[in-house]
Amino acid sequence: MHYRQDIIEVFSTFAQLEADRFRKWLTDPKLRRSIKKCLEHTPEASNAEIFWGIYWHKHWQNQSHSLAKMHLSAYLQEPCYWAAEKTVAKFTNNQYSLADHFQLANAEVENILKGFKPEISNNLQAYAQMAIPTRLRDILRQRKEADGCTNWALLRKVSKKQVLASLSHAGLSPAMIAQHRLAWCCFKELYIQNQAGGNSKLPEPNRQLWEDVANLYNSERLNQLTQQTPQSSPDIIEQWLTRTAIYLRAYLYPPMDSLDALKSKNDYNIIWDLPDPSSDSLIADILAQEDAQNSQNKLSQINDVLLKALHECNPQSQEILKLYYQQELTQQDIIKQLQISQPTVSRRLIKARESLLAALINWSQETLNISLTSNQIKDMSNVLEEWLRTDYSQFNLISQSS
């Protein structure tokens, strides 16, 4: 099985960083044993990484193998690292290091696996290369915005779903969650009413506001809370909401622990229950659906299709797309630079995206024989947006330097 050594390494090793630089690959013995067992039981399977990426993704989807996510995390180490390095270079005033970005990227693996659609593209690593940089940029913008927020501004902008999730994550009892939720609802209603405009630098709540919030809470608790609770004072309400803001920050923007720390020797000797990974039906299913060797060209075909569709757009639309996606200008910046109206910019962006999506859908139907549902079209639209923000920008930069 020596000729399959590359597959073993790809799905069982993790990158170690030191002094904010890549140092070496660390092999996880339990993953190594797992992938070797797979290869021994499936000699007919392909040697292509794409094939085994789909294999483990199907196991992850079906929850039929306890190590599937770990194998996929190992597989996506390189996309995570390169996305982190690219983001560090782009966000020069960023407070986070390369190791921090790498940690953030690894934390997004679960979301990447959820967003990947094998029926649209069978190359998980190529999808991750497009999706991870986009997710990192969004996370950094959110963190920057949150870091500049007071507790009260943060409480004002979050949703009820986020509040409930953060309170539950903090371990509060259902009764306490209900009380904190109601206090937040009362605060949000009164704090917004008492402010003028959309100023993000809101003043500190004064004593009168806390008294008003407490009065509203004590009135609403009789109808809103299922359990009988005593009245709450303004000081108690302020304490609850301060804690709620702390819980929200911890839930939405958890602190980043170092991934670089060397594990102790015992960490590599954990006994894992390794289910039989041979799964003949799964292997047969993948082999029947995908020819891994032929499908490696799909990504380049998609690039060709989208670039051709881009060239067919009118010159003004092409210019707007470049400014919006490559230079990351806002619509207001584009209006000033091109001296055109806001409706024109918005309309050009929408029509250009629609043209590109139509080209991608037509290619999928004609080349892949896929009959797309509305949900699949929505997923494809997300893939298009990621392509515009990553591959399209890179292509233009490469073209200009050639």
KEMIMI-110023 format. One line per 5 residues: number of its first residue (from 1); their letters; for each residue x, y, z of N, C-alpha, C. Coordinates in steps of 0.001 Angstrom, whole numbers, plus 500000, padded with zeros to 6 digits. Layout:
N
NUM	a	X,Y,Z,X,Y,Z,X,Y,Z ~ ...;
//
This chain:
402
1	mhyrq	500814,498790,500000,500000,500000,500000,500852,501267,500000 ~ 502148,501121,499701,503039,502277,499759,502619,503365,498778 ~ 502027,502952,497634,501646,503924,496625,500469,504777,497063 ~ 499852,504430,498188,498742,505235,498699,499156,506036,499925 ~ 500445,506188,500111,500960,506888,501285,500466,508331,501330;
6	diiev	500375,508991,500169,499924,510374,500140,498524,510520,500712 ~ 497638,509589,500392,496270,509649,500918,496286,509525,502437 ~ 497126,508635,502952,497222,508455,504404,497653,509752,505071 ~ 498673,510406,504506,499184,511632,505112,498165,512759,505058 ~ 497521,512913,503916,496576,514021,503740,495431,513963,504740;
11	fstfa	494973,512755,505067,493799,512616,505930,494138,512272,507380 ~ 495403,512434,507761,495753,512104,509147,496771,513061,509758 ~ 497123,514135,509084,498132,515053,509621,497574,516463,509794 ~ 498166,517171,510757,497740,518529,511079,498954,519456,511099 ~ 498738,520690,510686,499820,521663,510640,500127,522200,512024;
16	qlead	501408,522306,512333,501842,522938,513580,502547,524234,513241 ~ 502138,525325,513898,502755,526622,513699,503644,526945,514885 ~ 504712,527667,514632,505608,528104,515701,506139,529472,515326 ~ 506093,530397,516292,506508,531785,516032,505754,532354,514834 ~ 504476,532019,514760,503580,532531,513723,503988,532104,512310;
21	rfrkw	504658,530945,512210,505019,530403,510901,504801,528896,510922 ~ 504559,528345,509734,504413,526901,509637,505717,526229,510066 ~ 505595,525175,510893,506793,524478,511364,506870,523066,510796 ~ 505812,522265,511007,505864,520890,510516,504467,520287,510561 ~ 504356,519084,509994,503111,518318,510038,503175,517321,511190;
26	ltdpk	502102,517241,511965,501991,516274,513052,500985,515201,512657 ~ 501369,513955,512813,500493,512840,512458,499685,512403,513668 ~ 498401,512237,513470,497526,511712,514516,497423,510200,514321 ~ 497970,509397,515249,498000,507938,515054,496631,507301,514841 ~ 495623,507779,515573,494306,507155,515438,493726,507387,514047;
31	lrrsi	493983,508588,513479,493513,508857,512119,494318,508050,511097 ~ 495591,507918,511366,496438,507135,510464,495968,505676,510413 ~ 495672,505116,511574,495174,503731,511609,493839,503617,510883 ~ 493008,504637,511060,491681,504609,510453,491753,504625,508931 ~ 492547,505549,508371,492607,505637,506908,493317,504427,506311;
36	kkcle	494326,503896,507015,494992,502689,506530,494025,501508,506480 ~ 493184,501431,507482,492201,500343,507506,491228,500483,506344 ~ 490859,501728,506038,489985,501980,504880,490636,501478,503598 ~ 491885,501857,503403,492584,501501,502168,492785,499989,502046 ~ 493033,499321,503156,493218,497872,503128,491934,497142,502763;
41	htpea	490783,497698,503194,489499,497043,502934,488901,497427,501583 ~ 489459,498453,500934,488861,498930,499677,489933,499097,498616 ~ 490577,498023,498198,491634,498147,497175,491126,498655,495839 ~ 489799,498532,495612,489258,498971,494324,488996,500464,494282 ~ 489105,501149,495431,488774,502574,495494,489854,503421,494834;
46	snaei	489469,504620,494446,490382,505536,493759,491480,506028,494697 ~ 492611,506399,494116,493704,506990,494889,493610,508512,494946 ~ 492574,509100,494342,492463,510557,494277,491959,511129,495598 ~ 492538,512277,495997,492094,512950,497215,490621,513336,497123 ~ 490190,513753,495928,488798,514175,495745,487844,513050,496128;
51	fwgiy	488177,511841,495712,487342,510676,496007,487185,510497,497518 ~ 488323,510544,498236,488259,510305,499682,487664,511498,500422 ~ 487766,512689,499850,487063,513820,500447,485561,513602,500421 ~ 485046,513112,499283,483615,512803,499181,483246,511644,500112 ~ 484122,510663,500174,483880,509485,501022,483655,509900,502475;
56	whkhw	484594,510699,503008,484466,511098,504410,483349,512116,504603 ~ 483069,512926,503589,481957,513875,503714,480629,513138,503801 ~ 480482,512073,503041,479248,511284,503124,479119,510624,504505 ~ 480240,510118,505028,480207,509556,506380,479840,510626,507397 ~ 480379,511832,507218,480050,512927,508135,478569,513276,508044;
61	qnqsh	478038,513351,506830,476621,513653,506655,475741,512601,507304 ~ 476107,511343,507122,475298,510238,507643,475583,509938,509111 ~ 476586,510607,509679,477022,510345,511055,477314,508857,511258 ~ 477943,508260,510242,478191,506818,510255,479632,506461,510603 ~ 480452,507454,510922,481836,507189,511293,482285,508259,512273;
66	slakm	482738,507849,513457,483062,508813,514510,484257,509696,514179 ~ 485099,509287,513235,486297,510050,512907,486170,510839,511610 ~ 484993,510840,511005,484841,511491,509700,485228,512962,509752 ~ 484743,513695,510750,485043,515121,510813,486530,515361,511038 ~ 487170,514523,511842,488603,514696,512085,489408,514453,510815;
71	hlsay	489012,513434,510038,489684,513193,508762,489527,514396,507838 ~ 488330,514972,507807,488075,516121,506945,488807,517359,507452 ~ 488937,517508,508759,489703,518627,509312,491163,518534,508889 ~ 491695,517312,508906,493072,517118,508435,493173,517446,506947 ~ 492195,517000,506188,492187,517218,504739,492171,518702,504387;
76	lqepc	491503,519502,505210,491337,520926,504916,492375,521805,505609 ~ 493440,521212,506151,494471,521996,506808,495128,523006,505857 ~ 495458,522566,504651,496116,523476,503714,495228,524648,503313 ~ 493959,524426,502918,493096,525578,502629,492963,526529,503813 ~ 492903,525977,505035,492808,526817,506226,494071,527666,506383;
81	ywaae	495231,527052,506173,496489,527775,506346,496640,528878,505299 ~ 496396,528546,504027,496584,529541,502979,495553,530662,503080 ~ 494343,530326,503516,493335,531370,503732,493776,532297,504860 ~ 494350,531718,505917,494841,532526,507038,495969,533441,506588 ~ 496914,532903,505824,498054,533709,505363,497591,534847,504451;
86	ktvak	496652,534536,503560,496142,535556,502645,495403,536661,503407 ~ 494629,536265,504432,493864,537241,505201,494779,538140,506015 ~ 495833,537568,506595,496799,538367,507348,497419,539435,506442 ~ 497769,539039,505226,498391,539978,504290,497433,541086,503878 ~ 496146,540746,503789,495167,541717,503306,494740,542680,504414;
91	ftnnq	494541,542165,505629,494117,542999,506746,495361,543415,507536 ~ 496109,544385,506993,497399,544750,507572,497266,545373,508959 ~ 496134,546019,509251,495947,546642,510551,495204,545737,511519 ~ 495209,544448,511219,494485,543479,512021,495263,543170,513297 ~ 494552,543019,514402,495204,542733,515676,495543,541258,515830;
96	yslad	495040,540398,514948,495244,538962,515088,496447,538480,514287 ~ 497106,537453,514803,498281,536884,514163,497879,535817,513156 ~ 498880,535284,512451,498626,534180,511519,498039,532989,512256 ~ 498579,532689,513437,498061,531564,514217,496604,531783,514609 ~ 496253,533032,514932,494860,533343,515268,493947,533102,514061;
101	hfqla	494385,533566,512908,493585,533369,511694,493451,531884,511367 ~ 494531,531145,511552,494501,529707,511309,493515,529034,512250 ~ 493492,529475,513496,492536,528953,514470,491097,529256,514031 ~ 490862,530492,513597,489528,530874,513129,489102,530022,511934 ~ 490023,529812,511004,489708,529013,509819,489355,527582,510201;
106	naeve	490129,526997,511103,489835,525634,511550,488492,525538,512259 ~ 488136,526590,512976,486843,526595,513666,485676,526644,512691 ~ 485942,527039,511433,484888,527136,510436,484695,525847,509634 ~ 485475,524804,509928,485375,523567,509149,483959,523007,509162 ~ 483324,523032,510321,481954,522506,510413,481020,523242,509456;
111	nilkg	481132,524572,509400,480287,525348,508501,480632,525085,507036 ~ 481908,524873,506752,482315,524556,505381,481709,523232,504957 ~ 481725,522247,505836,481152,520937,505520,479644,521046,505293 ~ 478989,521898,506056,477544,522081,505883,477229,522771,504558 ~ 478094,523701,504152,477827,524448,502923,478191,523708,501652;
116	fkpei	479038,522693,501755,479486,521954,500572,478356,521097,500015 ~ 478138,521172,498701,477077,520420,498030,477694,519495,496982 ~ 477852,518195,497294,478478,517265,496343,477740,517169,495015 ~ 476433,517455,495011,475687,517363,493762,476027,518512,492805 ~ 476634,519574,493327,477042,520705,492492,478509,520585,492104;
121	snnlq	479353,520266,493043,480783,520063,492774,481298,519000,493722 ~ 482138,518109,493219,482626,517020,494074,483998,517312,494665 ~ 484497,518529,494514,485824,518877,495011,485692,519701,496293 ~ 485732,519031,497432,485564,519701,498714,486681,520696,498975 ~ 487908,520341,498638,489032,521237,498903,488935,522518,498064;
126	ayaqm	488508,522384,496811,488344,523567,495971,487248,524476,496522 ~ 486170,523878,497010,485101,524669,497617,485622,525393,498862 ~ 486409,524675,499682,486952,525284,500901,487880,526445,500566 ~ 488652,526311,499490,489554,527385,499089,488795,528663,498746 ~ 487571,528522,498250,486747,529698,497948,486007,530191,499179;
131	aiptr	485505,529254,499999,484597,529619,501082,485314,530139,502325 ~ 486456,529560,502680,487111,529932,503941,487552,531391,503961 ~ 488206,531928,502901,488581,533356,502957,487389,534284,503148 ~ 486274,533951,502513,485070,534772,502662,484584,534760,504103 ~ 484566,533572,504711,484102,533449,506091,485061,534185,507032;
136	lrdil	486356,534092,506780,487316,534795,507633,487104,536300,507584 ~ 486900,536841,506380,486670,538287,506258,485419,538702,507029 ~ 484354,537910,506909,483121,538242,507617,483327,538203,509134 ~ 484042,537192,509612,484283,537057,511044,485094,538241,511566 ~ 486139,538624,510829,486991,539720,511272,486236,541038,511302;
141	rqrke	485373,541244,510298,484577,542478,510293,483615,542495,511482 ~ 483014,541340,511764,482095,541263,512897,482824,541488,514218 ~ 484004,540874,514347,484775,541050,515579,485200,542506,515763 ~ 485638,543139,514668,486049,544529,514751,484882,545410,515176 ~ 483724,545100,514595,482527,545872,514947,482149,545645,516401;
146	adgct	482251,544382,516850,481886,544063,518227,482859,544682,519217 ~ 484168,544688,518868,485168,545259,519760,484926,546743,519993 ~ 484343,547420,518991,484079,548847,519117,482726,549167,519726 ~ 481969,548127,520059,480625,548293,520605,480654,548367,522128 ~ 479841,549234,522695,479581,549147,524127,478630,547981,524369;
151	nwall	478494,547590,525613,477544,546522,525948,476145,546876,525474 ~ 475804,548141,525599,474431,548560,525295,474186,548579,523786 ~ 475190,548983,523015,475050,548940,521558,474960,547502,521066 ~ 475734,546604,521702,475681,545192,521325,474299,544616,521624 ~ 473759,544913,522789,472427,544411,523147,471363,544963,522209;
156	rkvsk	471595,546153,521700,470621,546787,520822,470563,546138,519444 ~ 471714,545591,518975,471771,545118,517595,471534,543617,517433 ~ 471693,542823,518506,471564,541378,518355,470097,540966,518271 ~ 469880,539734,517791,468528,539203,517661,468131,538417,518912 ~ 466844,538161,519033,466355,537370,520162,466941,535963,520135;
161	kqvla	467069,535406,518947,467646,534067,518810,469064,534025,519349 ~ 469862,535049,519047,471241,535092,519528,471296,535251,521042 ~ 470404,536059,521584,470354,536239,523034,470032,534924,523731 ~ 469010,534231,523244,468613,532967,523868,469720,531926,523752 ~ 470377,531878,522594,471453,530897,522402,472614,531177,523349;
166	slsha	472970,532457,523525,474089,532801,524407,473758,532506,525865 ~ 472535,532749,526274,472130,532463,527657,472123,530962,527922 ~ 471643,530212,526953,471647,528751,527081,473071,528221,527116 ~ 473926,528773,526253,475327,528349,526201,476039,528647,527517 ~ 475614,529711,528212,476220,530074,529493,475761,529167,530625;
171	glspa	474747,528319,530387,474304,527350,531385,473208,527841,532314 ~ 472526,528913,531941,471448,529409,532794,470255,528466,532752 ~ 469502,528448,533819,468298,527620,533888,467219,528221,532994 ~ 466235,527413,532577,465144,527957,531740,464447,529154,532382 ~ 464262,529116,533692,463589,530225,534368,464428,531503,534282;
176	miaqh	465737,531380,534513,466603,532547,534443,466735,533060,533007 ~ 466752,532149,532050,466797,532573,530645,465570,533409,530318 ~ 464416,532971,530779,463182,533709,530509,463237,535106,531125 ~ 463764,535221,532334,463856,536521,532988,464849,537442,532259 ~ 466012,536902,531907,467000,537711,531175,466456,538134,529809;
181	rlawc	465745,537225,529147,465176,537554,527829,464183,538700,527946 ~ 463288,538622,528931,462291,539672,529091,462954,541002,529439 ~ 463963,540973,530302,464681,542201,530644,465326,542807,529397 ~ 465898,541945,528548,466514,542430,527301,465468,543045,526376 ~ 464313,542404,526240,463248,542941,525384,462796,544322,525863;
186	cfkel	462629,544478,527173,462206,545764,527720,463283,546833,527504 ~ 464521,546467,527744,465638,547398,527542,465720,547833,526083 ~ 465642,546863,525175,465783,547186,523759,464666,548111,523292 ~ 463477,547869,523765,462350,548719,523361,462533,550151,523844 ~ 462897,550328,525090,462993,551667,525654,464272,552375,525236;
191	yiqnq	465366,551655,525129,466637,552280,524760,466585,552813,523335 ~ 465936,552102,522431,465802,552563,521049,464882,553774,520985 ~ 463781,553716,521717,462822,554816,521674,463428,556122,522173 ~ 464363,556004,523110,464930,557205,523713,466123,557772,522942 ~ 466513,557079,521829,467661,557542,521057,467200,558142,519734;
196	aggns	467934,559110,519247,467607,559757,517967,468544,559236,516900 ~ 467976,558861,515751,468782,558438,514613,469434,557101,514821 ~ 470461,556800,514008,471137,555512,514054,472552,555621,514571 ~ 472804,556571,515488,474152,556766,515994,474639,555532,516719 ~ 475809,554975,516287,476335,553767,516916,476984,554077,518259;
201	klpep	477397,555356,518489,478001,555727,519760,476917,556194,520713 ~ 476195,555234,521241,475075,555566,522112,475568,555927,523508 ~ 474882,556862,524168,475291,557249,525523,474998,556142,526523 ~ 475681,556185,527649,475430,555221,528716,474006,555401,529237 ~ 473322,554282,529510,471973,554400,530081,472021,555125,531423;
206	nrqlw	471078,556024,531639,471041,556745,532913,470096,556049,533895 ~ 470034,556607,535087,469224,555979,536150,467754,555940,535768 ~ 467284,556986,535104,465885,557027,534722,465539,555891,533765 ~ 466449,555585,532843,466190,554491,531899,466085,553167,532632 ~ 466997,552919,533582,466945,551648,534310,465644,551534,535118;
211	edvan	465175,552635,535648,463904,552608,536375,462747,552318,535423 ~ 462793,552910,534223,461736,552665,533234,461751,551200,532775 ~ 462953,550668,532555,463065,549272,532132,462540,548354,533228 ~ 462896,548637,534478,462433,547815,535593,460913,547865,535714 ~ 460344,549052,535550,458879,549175,535634,458196,548383,534529;
216	lynse	458733,548480,533296,458149,547724,532185,458302,546229,532406 ~ 459466,545811,532898,459700,544398,533179,458710,543882,534219 ~ 458557,544618,535306,457665,544167,536383,456211,544102,535931 ~ 455872,544947,534978,454506,544901,534431,454325,543723,533476 ~ 455307,543507,532595,455202,542468,531572,455410,541057,532128;
221	rlnql	456135,540932,533241,456451,539593,533757,455199,538796,534111 ~ 454125,539489,534459,452895,538801,534834,452292,538050,533656 ~ 452503,538559,532438,451967,537916,531239,453024,537126,530470 ~ 454272,537564,530555,455324,536982,529722,455993,535753,530344 ~ 456051,535691,531671,456766,534602,532334,455782,533545,532825;
226	tqqtp	456110,532296,532573,455209,531204,532965,455291,530920,534461 ~ 456456,531199,535071,456611,530985,536511,456477,532308,537253 ~ 455895,532253,538438,455763,533459,539251,457132,533893,539757 ~ 457472,535141,539551,458763,535677,539981,458539,536999,540693 ~ 459416,537334,541647,459268,538613,542365,459625,539782,541467;
231	qsspd	459278,540975,541892,459656,542176,541161,461173,542343,541180 ~ 461674,543007,540147,463113,543244,540059,463394,544733,540119 ~ 464475,545089,540792,464863,546495,540938,465675,546943,539732 ~ 465833,548251,539544,466682,548740,538447,468101,548195,538505 ~ 468647,548048,539727,470008,547523,539855,470090,546069,539382;
236	iieqw	469105,545268,539705,469086,543866,539275,468977,543786,537752 ~ 468111,544616,537186,467945,544635,535730,469265,544995,535050 ~ 469959,546003,535584,471253,546401,535001,472264,545256,535099 ~ 472280,544551,536219,473206,543417,536375,472895,542309,535375 ~ 471606,542013,535210,471216,540966,534258,471688,541309,532840;
241	ltrta	471466,542557,532455,471793,542941,531085,473312,543047,530872 ~ 474037,543443,531899,475498,543441,531798,476009,542028,531592 ~ 475446,541077,532363,475840,539670,532205,475442,539147,530836 ~ 474260,539554,530367,473806,539113,529048,474781,539565,527962 ~ 475266,540798,528068,476242,541292,527081,477531,540474,527135;
246	iylra	477967,540115,528337,479170,539291,528493,478954,537914,527876 ~ 477783,537325,528140,477465,536012,527563,477440,536082,526039 ~ 476884,537182,525516,476811,537345,524060,478199,537410,523427 ~ 479089,538185,524014,480443,538290,523462,481146,536944,523483 ~ 480967,536221,524597,481629,534916,524717,481057,533916,523718;
251	ylypp	479759,534040,523440,479111,533092,522523,479378,533443,521066 ~ 479228,534725,520727,479382,535137,519335,480840,535214,518914 ~ 481711,535613,519829,483121,535808,519495,483991,535139,520557 ~ 484006,533808,520591,484756,533094,521640,486244,533387,521542 ~ 486937,533385,522687,488392,533611,522658,489087,532490,521916;
256	mdsld	490210,532823,521292,490924,531855,520473,492062,531243,521270 ~ 492009,529928,521476,493105,529216,522103,494096,528807,521029 ~ 495344,528715,521407,496378,528377,520435,496225,526950,519951 ~ 496299,526796,518633,496321,525463,518048,497743,524925,517977 ~ 498712,525781,518269,500098,525406,518047,500695,524629,519204;
261	alksk	500054,524728,520367,500640,524121,521550,500865,522629,521325 ~ 502057,522192,521666,502366,520773,521505,501528,519956,522471 ~ 500940,518914,521953,500161,518022,522795,501117,517123,523584 ~ 500671,516722,524757,501482,515776,525509,501417,514409,524852 ~ 502340,513585,525229,502420,512267,524614,501136,511486,524817;
266	ndyni	500509,511688,525985,499279,510945,526281,498142,511318,525356 ~ 498189,512543,524796,497131,512972,523898,497069,512111,522654 ~ 498147,511453,522330,498198,510650,521119,497975,509160,521402 ~ 497623,508850,522647,497412,507450,523001,495986,507176,523453 ~ 495066,508059,523064,493668,507860,523424,493118,506651,522675;
271	iwdlp	492366,505824,523361,491760,504649,522728,490434,505067,522107 ~ 490328,504911,520809,489113,505283,520085,488403,504032,519608 ~ 487094,504107,519602,486280,503030,519041,486232,503242,517535 ~ 486967,502428,516803,487039,502593,515359,486044,501665,514684 ~ 484921,502181,514168,483975,501330,513454,484592,500844,512157;
276	dpssd	484061,499764,511651,484569,499213,510402,484308,500204,509283 ~ 485357,500787,508680,485148,501827,507679,485019,501288,506261 ~ 484929,499990,506102,484929,499458,504741,483690,499872,503972 ~ 482542,499859,504620,481285,500381,504069,481169,500152,502571 ~ 480971,498923,502185,480931,498581,500762,479888,499385,499998;
281	sliad	478724,499586,500633,477658,500297,499922,478046,501739,499667 ~ 478749,502373,500637,479162,503759,500465,480217,503874,499374 ~ 481177,502984,499390,482199,502981,498347,481561,502769,496977 ~ 480669,501813,496897,480012,501533,495623,479209,502728,495146 ~ 478583,503401,496106,477770,504568,495761,478643,505680,495173;
286	ilaqe	479785,505923,495812,480672,506976,495322,481253,506609,493972 ~ 481671,505355,493841,482241,504919,492566,481228,505022,491441 ~ 479978,504744,491765,478927,504797,490745,478615,506233,490342 ~ 478727,507159,491294,478336,508543,491022,479467,509374,490418 ~ 480676,509115,490853,481782,510002,490496,482952,509247,489889;
291	daqns	483479,509766,488820,484757,509322,488304,485768,510384,488718 ~ 486500,510088,489776,487336,511117,490392,488356,511694,489423 ~ 488913,510865,488559,489931,511358,487644,489353,512378,486668 ~ 488184,512081,486117,487580,512984,485131,487053,514265,485764 ~ 486644,514169,487020,485975,515322,487636,486938,516391,488118;
296	qnkls	488247,516158,488047,489197,517169,488493,489157,518418,487610 ~ 488598,518299,486422,488540,519438,485508,487324,520332,485742 ~ 486435,519930,486659,485187,520681,486811,485427,522124,487249 ~ 486326,522296,488190,486546,523645,488698,487048,524573,487607 ~ 488007,524108,486800,488511,524954,485710,487419,525211,484680;
301	qindv	486536,524222,484471,485413,524430,483543,484472,525516,484066 ~ 484219,525496,485365,483359,526517,485964,483990,527895,485793 ~ 485310,527976,486036,486004,529254,485824,485820,529747,484394 ~ 485988,528834,483436,485859,529215,482027,484452,529712,481715 ~ 483451,529000,482227,482056,529379,481990,481773,530770,482542;
306	llkal	482215,531019,483782,481918,532303,484415,482713,533449,483791 ~ 483962,533185,483435,484756,534238,482794,484189,534607,481424 ~ 483709,533592,480693,483079,533869,479400,481825,534718,479587 ~ 481025,534362,480601,479808,535136,480880,480150,536559,481301 ~ 481251,536719,482032,481682,538058,482437,482039,538916,481227;
311	hecnp	482759,538324,480284,483166,539067,479090,481965,539471,478230 ~ 480867,538753,478394,479663,539075,477628,478838,540181,478274 ~ 479172,540535,479513,478490,541662,480159,478959,542965,479517 ~ 478147,544015,479611,478549,545290,479015,479715,545880,479804 ~ 480512,546744,479188,481733,547273,479828,481489,547931,481182;
316	qsqei	480385,548667,481316,480130,549335,482584,479880,548325,483704 ~ 479138,547250,483390,478890,546208,484389,480189,545527,484796 ~ 481067,545280,483813,482363,544671,484124,483173,545568,485052 ~ 483155,546862,484792,483904,547803,485620,483352,547837,487044 ~ 482033,547829,487165,481402,547861,488489,481739,546588,489256;
321	lklyy	481701,545442,488584,482039,544174,489241,483480,544189,489750 ~ 484390,544709,488940,485791,544762,489360,485962,545657,490581 ~ 485326,546814,490556,485447,547734,491689,484829,547147,492949 ~ 483708,546452,492786,482968,545932,493937,483655,544704,494536 ~ 484094,543781,493661,484635,542520,494173,486160,542518,494289;
326	qqelt	486851,543108,493330,488308,543072,493393,488855,544135,494339 ~ 488377,545361,494178,488864,546443,495023,488044,546604,496302 ~ 486929,545857,496388,486068,545853,497578,485567,547250,497940 ~ 485212,548034,496905,484608,549345,497140,483136,549174,497483 ~ 482620,550093,498268,481188,550097,498532,480449,550690,497342;
331	qqdii	479121,550510,497323,478347,551100,496237,478478,552626,496247 ~ 478560,553226,497434,478714,554681,497510,480051,555118,496910 ~ 481113,554328,497151,482421,554656,496569,482385,554544,495042 ~ 481681,553527,494546,481580,553322,493097,480809,554478,492452 ~ 479765,554928,493123,478968,556062,492620,479867,557282,492433;
336	kqlqi	480720,557553,493428,481602,558722,493356,482652,558550,492263 ~ 483206,557341,492149,484290,557132,491195,483813,557153,489755 ~ 482655,556545,489492,482161,556451,488114,481173,557553,487763 ~ 480768,558356,488770,479834,559457,488544,478523,558959,487922 ~ 477980,557906,488510,476685,557382,488072,475777,557266,489285;
341	sqptv	474493,557037,489030,473523,557023,490118,473555,555703,490883 ~ 473027,555760,492114,472965,554552,492935,472082,553476,492312 ~ 470898,553819,491766,470094,552778,491124,470815,552087,489971 ~ 471642,552839,489243,472384,552235,488126,473390,551217,488645 ~ 474122,551585,489697,475104,550653,490273,474412,549398,490778;
346	srrli	473350,549574,491540,472634,548426,492105,472057,547536,491003 ~ 471445,548162,489993,470838,547402,488894,471890,546632,488105 ~ 473043,547270,487843,474114,546604,487093,474648,545394,487867 ~ 474820,545550,489171,475313,544439,489989,474335,543266,489968 ~ 473063,543578,490137,472042,542518,490175,471964,541796,488834;
351	kares	471927,542566,487746,471806,541942,486422,473041,541132,486067 ~ 474226,541618,486456,475450,540877,486175,475455,539552,486930 ~ 475075,539585,488200,475011,538338,488980,474000,537375,488368 ~ 472861,537900,487942,471827,537043,487332,472351,536388,486056 ~ 473102,537140,485260,473660,536583,484019,474660,535476,484315;
356	llaal	475511,535702,485318,476511,534700,485683,475839,533454,486255 ~ 474837,533662,487090,474133,532514,487671,473425,531709,486583 ~ 472824,532394,485618,472146,531698,484516,473137,530863,483716 ~ 474336,531414,483487,475361,530664,482751,475801,529438,483531 ~ 475935,529589,484846,476349,528461,485689,475274,527386,485734;
361	inwsq	474011,527806,485800,472903,526848,485816,472827,526094,484489 ~ 472941,526823,483387,472896,526175,482066,474025,525165,481905 ~ 475214,525540,482355,476351,524616,482269,476095,523364,483105 ~ 475557,523543,484302,475283,522395,485172,474273,521450,484533 ~ 473238,522021,483946,472190,521193,483349,472677,520474,482097;
366	etlni	473498,521160,481313,473946,520573,480048,475125,519616,480226 ~ 476045,519978,481103,477270,519191,481258,477143,518107,482307 ~ 476521,518444,483453,476433,517497,484559,475115,516756,484598 ~ 474192,517135,483712,472863,516510,483684,472163,516616,485040 ~ 472297,517798,485644,471665,518038,486942,470356,518791,486737;
371	sltsn	469282,518269,487316,468010,518981,487325,467919,519718,488656 ~ 468110,521030,488628,468265,521797,489855,466930,522154,490499 ~ 466875,521994,491825,465735,522451,492605,465978,523900,493024 ~ 464968,524526,493605,465115,525923,494036,466189,526047,495112 ~ 466275,525063,496022,467301,525107,497062,468699,524961,496470;
376	qikdm	468825,524107,495450,470127,523925,494807,470549,525187,494047 ~ 469581,525866,493447,469889,527127,492770,470363,528167,493783 ~ 469732,528177,494949,470168,529092,496012,471593,528764,496444 ~ 471894,527465,496598,473259,527055,496951,474244,527466,495870 ~ 473847,527306,494612,474720,527676,493508,474958,529182,493487;
381	snvle	473945,529941,493869,474099,531389,493961,475139,531751,495014 ~ 475156,531011,496129,476161,531244,497167,477559,530896,496657 ~ 477656,529796,495896,478939,529410,495307,479428,530501,494351 ~ 478513,531061,493575,478869,532142,492651,479417,533344,493412 ~ 478751,533725,494503,479198,534871,495286,480608,534634,495828;
386	ewlrt	480879,533399,496298,482211,533077,496802,483241,533137,495671 ~ 482856,532683,494478,483771,532717,493333,484114,534164,492984 ~ 483109,535033,492994,483349,536434,492675,484293,537090,493678 ~ 484160,536714,494947,484964,537354,495990,486370,536773,496099 ~ 486599,535604,495509,487925,534982,495647,488562,534751,494285;
391	dysqf	488097,533739,493560,488738,533362,492302,488721,534488,491277 ~ 487603,535202,491163,487511,536283,490186,488518,537382,490506 ~ 488622,537751,491775,489580,538783,492172,491004,538330,491893 ~ 491319,537072,492236,492658,536554,492007,492970,536523,490512 ~ 491989,536125,489705,492204,536054,488260,492565,537416,487697;
396	nlisq	491856,538441,488124,492124,539791,487633,493495,540290,488058 ~ 493865,539978,489311,495174,540404,489780,496281,539708,489000 ~ 496099,538420,488738,497082,537671,487956,497172,538219,486539 ~ 496013,538510,485945,495971,539017,484570,496707,540340,484458 ~ 496528,541203,485474,497156,542520,485413,498674,542447,485570;
401	ss	499145,541412,486295,500584,541292,486515,501274,540519,485397 ~ 500484,539890,484521,501077,539064,483455,501612,539953,482344;
//
